[in-house]
């Protein structure tokens, strides 16, 4: 649930604090809550960027900021309103040189005074001014603050699995992740693309959007010419290798961006069946299918159970983009840092194994199974695939698709199981494996 932006908070700092409150009090997703809040605000493009920086920067550094502020007064973490305003102001003071410390303090204290009165406002004023003085005397870099705010167990596992550079790219991105547009193969490319977007490769219809504003407000979006899609997710859709007239199963379809990408690839003569545990997500998928004028069959199904008899051995390709810890999305979803526990990767690995072994039953002999997670931890990728390979029913496959060429994968340099990474590929972090089901044995 997102909180409405009040008139008194209709500035970049105030909107950031409102969204932060939703993320912590209501367990909202930061990106969705921020999008709603910005749509309700009248912020300029410059202030929208500042608001975004304040929100994500505060989320990344909150534990460090909380520890630093607590040296000057007792904080009550359950008071989400007060904590959100204190922490956004502390982030401004510590890491944004273009915002004078006194201005950050005055804005935060003004908002707290208006809502909580003189006593709480005085407390906030005292604690923030002492914090500002401490920052002058003993400054801490943003990178160090983020690393201090990352749970040590997660930092160690990231370093183990993807190394220092990619760990830093996930935790301390040097810029906001870029927006990408995937155009329909049948769409006429608009003139504005030449000035406001760059095609990432001649092999795929994906453009890096460099213009201002929300591209979804353009007429071509309403007409179904393109989708706004994270680059790694768009590449994953291509990596499935769907062909015309094939029958495809998307096991964990969610709101269906990849399902619809696959539906376009198989054409009118093919079929895509999209399943998910949550009906409201499949309803959103059908709404998007209507905008894009594509047909996808949807079905609610719990893949911790074996598939219906009619689905067994019935699909040319099966995609399992499995539920996971999401640590590969940390550059866009830093709120995950506050929610994950050390046992989550192993617990989710067991869930992924349950889904994968049941989804494998739906693959035709000789068909393709694609497994993916938006995690870079070995528990949620290589270890799951090792369990499937041990059954002897699948072998790693090396198809060459449009996305393979973008990534530099060829028949001469096959890469059937690999990671997409922010530093190397400008994507979120993914593990992807493509497998081929053994054909039937001849008697």
Secondary structure, 3 states (H helix, E strand, C coil): CCCCCCHHHCCHHHHHHHHHHHHHHCCCCHHHHHHHHHHHCCCCHHHHHHHHHHHHHHHHHHHHHHHHHHCCCCCCCCCHHHHHHHHHHHHHHHHCCCCCHHHHHHHHHHHHHHHHCHHHHHHHHHHHHHHHHHHHHCCCCHHHHHHHHCCHHHHHHHHHHHHHHHHHHHHCCCCCCCEEEEECCCCCCCCCHHHHEEECCCCCCEEEECCCCCHHHCHHHHCCCEEECCHHHHHHHHHCCCCCCCEEEECCCCCCHHHHHHHHHHCCCCEEEEEECCHHHHHHHHHHHHHHCCCCEEEECCCCCCCCHHHCCCEEEEEEECCCCCHHHCCCCCCHHHHCCCCHHHHHHHHHHHHHHHHHHHEEEEEEEEEEECCCCHHHCHHHHHHHHCCCCEEECCCCCHHHHHCCCCCCCCCCEEEECHHHHCCCCEEEEEEEECCCCCC
